[in-house]
Amino acid sequence: MGQRTFDVARTRITLFDALLRARAEAGGKTKILEDHDRKVLTYDDLVRAAFALGGKIKAFTAPKEHVGVLLPSGVGAVVVFFALHAVGRVPVMLNFTAGAANIKGACKAAGVKRILTAHKFVEVGKLEHLVDELKSGVTLTFLEEVREKVHLGDKLGALVKGFLPKTFRAPASPDDPGVILFTSGSFGAPKGAVLSHANIVANVEQVLAHVDFAPDWVFFNPLPMFHCYGLTGGTLLPLLTGRKVFLYPSPLHFKEIPQLIAECGANILFATDTFAHQYARSAKGDSLKCLKFCVLGAEKVKPETRELFQRRFGVELLEGYGATEASPVIAVNQPKGQPGGSNVHGTVGRLLPGMETRLDDVPGISEGKKLVVRGPNVMRGYLLADGGMEELEDGWHDTGDVVAIDDQGFVTIVGRVKRFAKIGGEMVSLNQVEGFASAVWPEHRHAAVSLPDPRKGERVVLLSDAPDADSAKILEWAHKNGAPEIAVPKKVLKVAEIPVLGTGKTDYVTVQRMAEEALKLQDAA
């Protein structure tokens, strides 16, 4: 198989040089990248394309400039990513689902003056209005127009550079910014995380030392590259380790994706629980049986999803945990068939090699402690409004997550510090509230938030897309299962759908606003 021990020395390299190292180890003719257009690139193709496009980008950008990338997952986005690195620019991956205001804010924070995008993407995604709004603050450059200027001489030059890549690629340090990503914004305004080349390469090496991937396995990634999980896990992990990846531009095409997984013979799927559940439900026949296992993150994996994959396809699900600030993987379960591997349901597995942890007490919370992490994959710092960077104190990052770690090292996520409500002086996990609702209505989505309460300090409001959702049914379940009654929401709001972000995470900012507005209307009535 493909597992190896974690060697920190292998992380002291830039992303472009890590790509060249993978090419040397696997062979330049190795087919490594494919997308929904069914275009397949070898390592040689990718390196040459990066030099050809990079040469044109170099003409209208400055050394070390932060350049915005507004593209879906696919061959084009990967070529742009490495083209920027080939000429010494820093990609800033922009969330095209975040809206014009958030994208403008991200560009301002990262000092982005130019965004690379594509006419086809804008047209297919119906993003004309977004592009019109962005034009007032930045210059938009369309890749179709750039590629039209790539002539025979450029292609011949790229061919030569492909033979001597280290001679022609821009020099950089492993500690230089490798990419700027913005946190998901699930609970507030997104923050810009500066990840170095070494951070990303370290996380790739950590995962490869933790989970056993066969060299010939094919990865399938429908997650966006503006999210760290989709970029590092779903894209760079296979590319930098000699494994082919199939990229798909949207995780929401539930009927198409299972068929494509079968057609390309994918063995590993990266997804969230919500998306994976829909793929399994929509899959025809045994189309997902080619999968060896699925790696799921960003949200808790429900027992119903595990049961569905196991019953229909015999596929194991590995739940993991991470944060943009950690490049992103911090912990993940391991396949049961892997030597020493153990997949403990309800946990996010053991910490990756090279990770250090500190557990801090949280006032009022007795179950679990706040997780603080340090390691070669942990970011350099956050972007500041003045263009500077807020560096971490002694390399430690406060995740804001409350966890419990057992004697075998398995990590259980109790909740976020912000995801607790103080009711009558007692701390109640909003994650636990959602878990109660999921037990009663497993096929539906639920989101719990806390609102001020004049008598008890705070109260819990649950939003659910279950047509028959009500507090009495959750209370009945709690009594039967010995669950604490204080965690039963007194108010349940039925909604058509729970808002989610482009990454598949629940959009708690919107959920909070929906709850506040609904209760205001009820009070007014």
N, C-alpha and C positions, 0 to 999 in steps of 0.2 A: 504494500500500500504506500501512501505518500507521506505518512507522518514522519516528523523529525524533531529533534530537540530544539528548544529555543536558544538561538545564538545571537546575543545582542550585537555582535560584531557585524552580522549581516544586515543590520538596520542602519548602519552608518553609510548611507548611500542616498542619492537623490531619486526621485520617482522615475525620471527619464532613464537614468542609469540602471535602475531596478528593472525597467522594461527591457533594456539591452541585455542585462544579465539573464533574464528569462529567455530571451531569444537565443542567446548563446547556449544555454542549458538544454532547451527543447529543440532547437534547430529553426532557422529562419523560414523554412518552407512549411512549418507547422501551422495548420489552420486554427486560428485562435479566437476569431470574433465574427459573429453573425447577428443580423437583426431581422425585423419583420419584412424588410424588402428582399430578404433572402440573399443578400450580398455577403460573401464570406471573404475575410481578410486573413492573410498569413502574418506572421511577425514582420517579415520583410515588407509586406504591403503597408502595414501600419506605420512602421518607421519611416518609409519613404513618403507616405502621405503626410505624416507629421512635419517632415522637413519641407515638403513642397508648400503646404498651407502656411507653415510657420514663417517661411520666407516672405510671403505676402503680408502676413500680420505684422511682421517686424517693420515693414515700411510705414505703417500708420500708428504705431504704438512706441512707447519709450521703454528702455530697459527697466525691468522690475515693476512695470506698471501693473496695476490691478485691473484686470479685464473681466467684465461680466459675461457670463455664459447663460443664455436663455434658450435651452434646447431640451427636448425629451431624450430619454435613454435610447441609445442607438449607436451605430457605427460613426455617424457624423459627430456626435458629442464626444466620443472617445478620441477621435482624430483631433478635434479642436483642443481637448484637454492636453494631449501630448504635444500638439503643435505649439501651444503657449509655453510649455516647459522647454521645448527644443530651442526657443529663442529667448528664454529667460524672462517670461512674463508670468504673473500669478493669476490663475483662474479663480474667479469668484462665482460660485455656482448659485444661481438665482432661482427661487421658487416661483414658477410661473402660475401657481395656483393661489398665491398669497395676495393678489390684488395690487393695483398700481401704487397705492400709498405705501404699502410695506416694501415693495420692490424699490421705490424711490428712496425710502429710508435706509434700506440695505446698501444701495449705491452710495448714498451720502456717507454712511458710516465707514464703508470700505474704500472710499475715494475713487469710485468707479466713474470714469468719464465716457467709456465706450462699452456697448453691449454687443456681443456676437449672437446673432439669431439666424433664422432662415424663413424665407417667404413661405415655403411649403408648410412649415410648422405653424406659422401664424394663420395660414389659410385653413388648414385641417382643424386646428384647435379653436378657430373662430376668435382669434385674439387681436383682431384689428383695432378694437377700441382700446385695449391695453397698450398696444404699441403706440397709438396716437397720444395717449397720456404720457408715456415714457419719453417721447421725443422732446418734450419741453425741458427735460433735465439732463439727458445724456444723448450721445450720438449712437444711433443704431446702425450696425453694419451687417448686411445680409450675406450669408455665405455663398449663395448662388452667384452673386456679383463678384465676390472675391475669386471664386473658382474659375469664372470666365476669364480672368486675367492670368491664370496659370498657363503658360505657354510651353512649348517643347523644351526650351532652354531650362525652364524651371524644373521640368520633369527629369531632364538629364542631370541637372545639378543635384536633385534629390536622390537620384540613383547613385551618384558618386558619394554623396554624404551618407547614404545608407551603408556603403562599404567601410567608411571611416567615421562612424557616428560620434565617437568621443572627441574627434578632432574638430568637428563642426558644431556640436551642440553647445549652447551657452553654459559657461561654468557656473556652478552654484554649490552652496554648502548644504549638507543634510539638515542643518538647523535653520535654513532659510524658510520663509513661508512657502508651503507646497500647495496649499489651497485654503480659501476662506469659505467657510460654510456657516449658515445661520441655523440656530436651534429651531425646533419645530414650532415654537410659539403656542404650544398646547395650553399653557397656563398664563401667558402674558406676551409682551412684545418679544419677538425673536432677538437673540443676541448673536453677534458675529464672533465666531471662534476661529482663531488663527492656528492652523495645524501645520506643523513643519513636514518636510519630506520624510524625515526620520520617524515622526509620529505615525504616519500612514503605513510606511514600510514595516515598522515595528508591529503594528496591529495585524498586518497580513502574516508576518512570521509567527506571531503569538497564536493566531487561530490555527495555522498550519501545524504547529507543535501540539495543539490541544485536541484537534479533531482530525481523524484519519480520512483523507480524501485520496482515492486511487488516481494515478496520473492520467488515466484516459477518461475520467468522468467528465461529463458535460454539465455546465451550470446553466440554469435558466433564471434570469433576473428581470421581473417586470416593475421593479421599484425605481423611483426617480433618482437621478444622479445628483440632484440638489440636496438630497438627504444622505447623511453620512453612511447609513446602513446600505443604501443602494449603491453608493459610490465605492466604499471600501469593500464591504462584504460581497455585494453582487457583481461588482465590475473589476476592481483592481485585484482582489484576491485571486480570481482565476487567471487574469492577464499576467500577473507578476509571478505566477507559479506554474505556468506551462499548461493550463487547463482551458479548454475552449468554453466561451460563454455566449449564450444567446440572449440578446437584450430586446426587451419589448417596451414600447413607449408609454403604455398605460396599464396599471394594475386592475382597471375597472372592466376590462373586456372579459367577463367571466366565461363566456361560451367559447371564445376563440383561443384563450390561453391553454386550456387542457389539451386541445387538439394540436397546438404547436409544440407543446411539451412532448407529446407522443411522436410527432413528425421528426423532431430533431433528436429524439432519444435522450432527453435530458435526464440526468441522474440526481441532481441537487437543485432544489427550488428554494429561493429566498423570498419570504413573504411575511405578512402579518397574519394573525389569527383570522381577522375578518375576511381578508382576501382569500386565504387558503381554504376557509370553510366554503366560500362561494365557488371556488374552482372545483372542489370535490363534489359539491351538489350539482354543478353544471356539467361535469365530465360525463362523456358517453362511454359505455362499456368499461374496458380496463385501461383507458388512455393514460392514467397516471401510474400504472404499475411499473413503468420504466424507472421511476424515482427510487433511489436508495433511501433517502430521507429528506425531510424538509427542515430548514432552519427558520424558525419564526421568532420575531422580536417586535419591539415597539409597543406591545400590549400583551396582556395575560392570555395564555392559551387555554381555551375552554375544554373541559373533558369531552364535550360533544364533538368537537373538531377532531380530537385524537381518535375517538371511537369510530368516526366516519371514515377517516383515512385508513385505519387498521382493518375495519370490516370490509371495505370495498376494494382496497388496493394493497393491503399488507405493508403500508408505508409508516415508518417511524417519524415522529415529530420531535425536533430538538428545540426546546425553548431557551432563549438567550436573553441577555440584558446588556444594555450599553447606553452611552450618552455621546452626543456630538463631540463634547469636550474630550472624550477618550478615544476618538477616531474610528469607530465608536464602541467596539466590543469590550466589555469588562468581564463577563462570565457567560458560559454557555454549557448546556448539557452535552454529553458525548454519546455516540451510538453504542448500543448494548453489545454489538459484535466486536467493537474495538477493544484490543487488549487493555485492561484496566479501566475501560469505559463504563459509565453508569448514567442512566437517564432517569432521574428522579422527578416524577410528575409533581407539579405544584411548586417546583423550584426552578431557578434559572441556571442551575448547574454550579460548577466550581469556577473560581477565578482563573483567568488566563495566566500562564507563566509570566513572571516579571512584574506582576501587579503587587503593590503594597496597599494595605488598607488600615484605616483607623475608624473605630466606631465611637461616635460621640453621643452622649446622653441628650435626649430632647425633653425639656420640661413638660410634664403632663402625659408623656407617652411611655408606658411601661413595657409594651410588647415591641421589641426591636430597638435599634439605635440608628442614628444617622450615619450613612456611609460616606467616608472621605477616602479618595484614592490617589495613588501616585504611581507612575510607571513611565516607560519609554514611549507609550502611546498617548499620554496625556498632553493636551494642547500646550502651546506657548502662552496663550492668554486670550483675553477678550479685546475686541476693538473698542477704542474710546472715540467719543464724538469729535475730538480734535485731531484724529488721525493717528494717535498713538496707540499703545497697547497696555492694558492692565495685566501685568504678569502675575502668575500664581505665587503664593507665599511658600517658598521652599518646595515648589513643585506639586503641592497638594491641591486637589480639586474637590470641593464640597458638592456632592451629587444632589443633595436635597432629598434623597430617597431614604426612607426608613426600612431597614432590612434586619433579618435574623440569619446568622450563619451557624450551622450545626457542627457537631464534632467531626464530621467527615468533610467539612468545607463547603457544603451545599448552601447556596444563598437563596433565601426566600424574600421576595419583595412584599413588605407590609403596606407600604404606601409612600406618598410624598409628604414631606413636612407640611406643604401647603394643602395637602389633600386630607386634612383632619379637621373635623368640626368640634368645637368645645360646647357641649350641651350640658347645662347644669353643672359645670365644673369638670365633666368627664370628657376625655378625648375619644372621638368616634372616627374610625377610618372610613372615608368615603369610598375607597376601593372595596371595603367589606360590604358596604351598603349595596354597591353594584353587584357584588358576588351573590348576595341574597336574591336579588332580582333575577340574575342569570340562572339561579337554581330553580326558580319558579317558572321562568319563561326562557328556556335555553336557546331558542331559535331567534331571539330578538336582541336588540341592542338597548343598553341602558346607560345613563350618565347621571351621577349624583353631584350636587353642588351644595354649598352652605350659604345661607342668607342670615342677616341679623335678625334676632328675635328679642323683643323687649323683656320677656320673662326669663328665658333660659340662656341668653347670650347669643346663641346661634341655633338655627334649625336646618334640617336636611331636607332638600327638595330633590326628588328623583324624576328625571325625564325618561320616558320609555316609549318605544314604538310598538309595544304589545297592545293590541286592541282592547284586551280585557284587564290591563294593568290597574291595580288599585292597592292601597296600603293594607287592606284587610287580608288579602291573599298572602302577602309577604309576612304579616304578623302570624298567620296560621302556620306557615312554613317554619318560622322561627321557633314557635312553641313546640312543634313536632321534632325539631332538630336540636333543641337546646341552645339556640343562638340568642345573643343578648337582645332584649327588646328595645334597648336604647338605640340600637343601630337600625331599627325599622323606621323608614321615613314616614313622617306624618302626612306629607303632601306628595302625591304622585300626579305628574302631568303627562297626559298621553299626547304624543306628537307623531306627525307623519313619518319623520325620520330624524335620527340623531346626526347632527352635523359632524363631518370628519374632515381632517386636513388631507392634503395630497399624499401624505405618507401613510394614511390609513388610521392615524391616531384620532381619538376623539378631540374635537375642537371645543375645549372647555371654556374658552373665552366667549364663544358664541352661545354655548349652553347656559352659561351664567347670565348672559344678557336675556336669553329667551325666558329663563325662570323669573328674572326680575320683572320683565315686561308682563308676563302672564299673571303674576301675583298682583301687580299694580292694577291691571284691568279688573281682576276679581275684587280687589278692595274697593275700586271705584264703583263697581256695580252694587 
